[in-house]
Amino acid sequence: MGQAQPAPPVVGFMSGRAPVDSEYLVAAFQQGLSEAGFVDGKNVVIEYRWASGQYDRLPALAADLVKRQVALITAIGGDVSAVAAKQATSTIPVVFGMGGDPIKAGLVDSLSRPGGNATGYTLLTNELEPKRLGLLRDLLPGLGLIAVLVYPNFPPAAGQVAALEKAAQLITTEHRQRQQRCRT
């Protein structure tokens, strides 16, 4: 008789989104694993957990993956996914993708040397919102009103709106100052 094969490692994949919203991300994740020699169901098992926009469920989803003793947790679908995963474990590696600042979120010590058990990437989306608003104003200077749609249950939404409101006030003030200079 041959020796029993060791069980393949289990990778946890958790998201604040719903599966239907993340099909392209799952495909890219699986492709990346495949390119590294890991195929789901063959030499690695992927355990998926979805909050489907119910962000308060993320801590329980992360705890479930920790209980399952996964080898790694991939946390996407909003900054809160990464935070929940990091809070659930200090030993299992956490790889995240987020739009906010991972230092402010308490995930890493610095961008160049993350330290701890978490690493990943950030698009710094929240920090870029005011820049996008300024660019829109520059492209359409006669535009009088700009509306912003946010998902109110998304925890970073309040910060995004606050940053946009601050940027809008600054843009409005600058615009009025330019108008005053033109009149004089």
C-alpha positions as CSV (number, residue, x, y, z in Angstrom):
1,M,0.0,0.0,0.0
2,G,1.1,3.5,-0.8
3,Q,1.3,6.2,1.7
4,A,-1.6,8.5,2.2
5,Q,-1.3,11.8,0.4
6,P,-1.3,14.9,2.7
7,A,-4.5,17.0,2.5
8,P,-4.1,20.0,0.2
9,P,-3.8,23.4,1.8
10,V,-7.0,25.3,2.3
11,V,-7.2,29.0,1.2
12,G,-9.9,31.2,2.6
13,F,-11.4,33.8,0.3
14,M,-13.8,36.3,1.9
15,S,-15.5,39.3,0.5
16,G,-18.0,41.9,1.6
17,R,-19.6,41.6,-1.9
18,A,-21.9,39.0,-3.3
19,P,-20.6,36.1,-5.5
20,V,-22.4,37.5,-8.6
21,D,-20.6,40.9,-8.1
22,S,-17.3,39.2,-7.9
23,E,-17.2,36.6,-10.7
24,Y,-14.4,38.4,-12.5
25,L,-12.4,38.6,-9.3
26,V,-12.8,35.0,-8.5
27,A,-11.7,34.1,-12.1
28,A,-8.6,36.3,-11.7
29,F,-7.9,34.8,-8.3
30,Q,-8.1,31.3,-9.6
31,Q,-6.0,32.1,-12.7
32,G,-3.3,33.6,-10.5
33,L,-3.3,30.5,-8.3
34,S,-3.2,28.3,-11.4
35,E,-0.2,30.3,-12.8
36,A,1.6,29.6,-9.5
37,G,0.8,25.9,-9.8
38,F,-2.3,25.7,-7.6
39,V,-5.6,24.3,-8.9
40,D,-8.8,24.4,-6.8
41,G,-9.9,20.9,-6.0
42,K,-6.6,19.4,-7.2
43,N,-3.8,20.6,-5.0
44,V,-5.5,23.4,-3.1
45,V,-9.0,23.9,-1.7
46,I,-10.6,27.3,-1.7
47,E,-13.2,28.1,0.9
48,Y,-15.4,31.0,-0.1
49,R,-17.3,33.3,2.3
50,W,-19.6,36.1,1.1
51,A,-21.1,38.9,3.2
52,S,-23.3,40.0,0.2
53,G,-23.2,43.6,1.4
54,Q,-24.0,42.7,5.0
55,Y,-20.7,44.0,6.4
56,D,-21.6,43.1,10.0
57,R,-21.3,39.5,9.0
58,L,-17.6,39.8,8.1
59,P,-16.2,39.1,11.6
60,A,-18.2,35.8,11.8
61,L,-17.0,34.9,8.3
62,A,-13.4,35.5,9.2
63,A,-13.8,33.6,12.5
64,D,-15.2,30.7,10.5
65,L,-12.1,30.6,8.2
66,V,-9.8,30.8,11.2
67,K,-11.7,27.9,12.9
68,R,-11.3,26.0,9.6
69,Q,-7.6,26.5,10.0
70,V,-7.0,27.8,6.5
71,A,-3.4,28.4,5.4
72,L,-4.2,31.9,4.1
73,I,-7.1,34.4,4.0
74,T,-7.6,36.5,1.0
75,A,-9.9,39.5,2.0
76,I,-11.5,41.7,-0.7
77,G,-14.7,43.5,-1.3
78,G,-14.2,46.5,0.9
79,D,-11.7,47.7,3.5
80,V,-13.9,46.1,6.2
81,S,-13.1,42.6,4.8
82,A,-9.4,43.1,5.4
83,V,-10.0,44.6,8.9
84,A,-12.3,41.7,9.9
85,A,-9.7,39.1,8.7
86,K,-6.8,40.8,10.5
87,Q,-8.9,41.1,13.7
88,A,-9.7,37.4,13.6
89,T,-6.1,36.2,13.5
90,S,-2.6,37.3,14.2
91,T,-1.0,34.1,12.9
92,I,-2.7,33.2,9.6
93,P,-1.4,35.3,6.7
94,V,-4.0,37.8,5.4
95,V,-3.7,39.1,1.8
96,F,-6.0,42.1,1.1
97,G,-7.1,44.4,-1.6
98,M,-8.6,47.7,-0.5
99,G,-9.4,51.2,-1.5
100,G,-8.5,52.9,1.7
101,D,-5.3,53.5,3.7
102,P,-4.1,50.2,5.2
103,I,-2.0,52.1,7.8
104,K,-5.0,54.1,9.0
105,A,-7.0,50.9,9.1
106,G,-4.5,49.3,11.4
107,L,-3.6,46.5,8.9
108,V,0.1,47.3,8.3
109,D,2.8,49.3,10.0
110,S,3.9,50.9,6.7
111,L,3.5,50.4,3.0
112,S,7.1,49.4,2.4
113,R,7.3,47.1,5.5
114,P,3.9,45.9,6.4
115,G,5.0,43.8,9.4
116,G,2.6,41.4,11.1
117,N,0.5,38.9,9.2
118,A,-1.2,41.2,6.7
119,T,-0.1,42.4,3.3
120,G,-1.8,43.4,0.1
121,Y,-2.5,46.3,-2.1
122,T,-4.4,49.6,-1.9
123,L,-5.8,51.8,-4.6
124,L,-6.1,54.7,-2.1
125,T,-9.6,55.3,-3.6
126,N,-10.8,57.3,-0.7
127,E,-7.9,59.7,-0.9
128,L,-8.4,60.1,-4.7
129,E,-12.1,61.0,-4.4
130,P,-11.4,64.8,-4.0
131,K,-8.9,64.6,-6.9
132,R,-11.6,63.1,-9.1
133,L,-14.0,65.8,-8.1
134,G,-11.4,68.5,-8.9
135,L,-10.7,66.9,-12.3
136,L,-14.4,66.8,-13.1
137,R,-14.7,70.5,-12.2
138,D,-11.7,71.3,-14.4
139,L,-13.1,69.4,-17.3
140,L,-16.6,70.9,-17.0
141,P,-16.1,74.3,-15.4
142,G,-19.6,75.5,-16.0
143,L,-21.1,72.5,-14.2
144,G,-23.3,73.8,-11.4
145,L,-24.2,70.7,-9.4
146,I,-22.6,67.4,-9.0
147,A,-24.3,64.4,-7.3
148,V,-22.6,61.4,-5.7
149,L,-24.1,58.0,-5.2
150,V,-22.9,55.8,-2.4
151,Y,-24.0,52.6,-0.8
152,P,-24.9,53.8,2.7
153,N,-24.2,50.4,4.3
154,F,-20.6,50.4,3.1
155,P,-18.7,51.5,6.1
156,P,-16.2,53.7,4.3
157,A,-19.0,55.6,2.5
158,A,-19.3,58.2,5.3
159,G,-15.6,59.0,5.0
160,Q,-15.9,59.2,1.2
161,V,-18.8,61.6,1.4
162,A,-17.0,63.8,4.0
163,A,-13.8,64.0,1.8
164,L,-16.0,64.9,-1.2
165,E,-17.9,67.6,0.7
166,K,-14.6,69.1,1.9
167,A,-13.2,69.1,-1.6
168,A,-16.4,70.6,-3.0
169,Q,-16.2,73.4,-0.4
170,L,-12.6,74.1,-1.4
171,I,-13.4,74.1,-5.1
172,T,-16.3,76.4,-4.5
173,T,-14.2,78.8,-2.5
174,E,-11.4,78.8,-5.1
175,H,-14.1,79.4,-7.8
176,R,-15.5,82.4,-6.0
177,Q,-12.0,83.8,-5.4
178,R,-11.3,83.6,-9.2
179,Q,-14.5,85.3,-9.9
180,Q,-13.7,88.1,-7.5
181,R,-10.2,88.6,-9.1
182,C,-11.8,88.7,-12.6
183,R,-14.2,91.5,-11.4
184,T,-11.5,93.7,-10.0
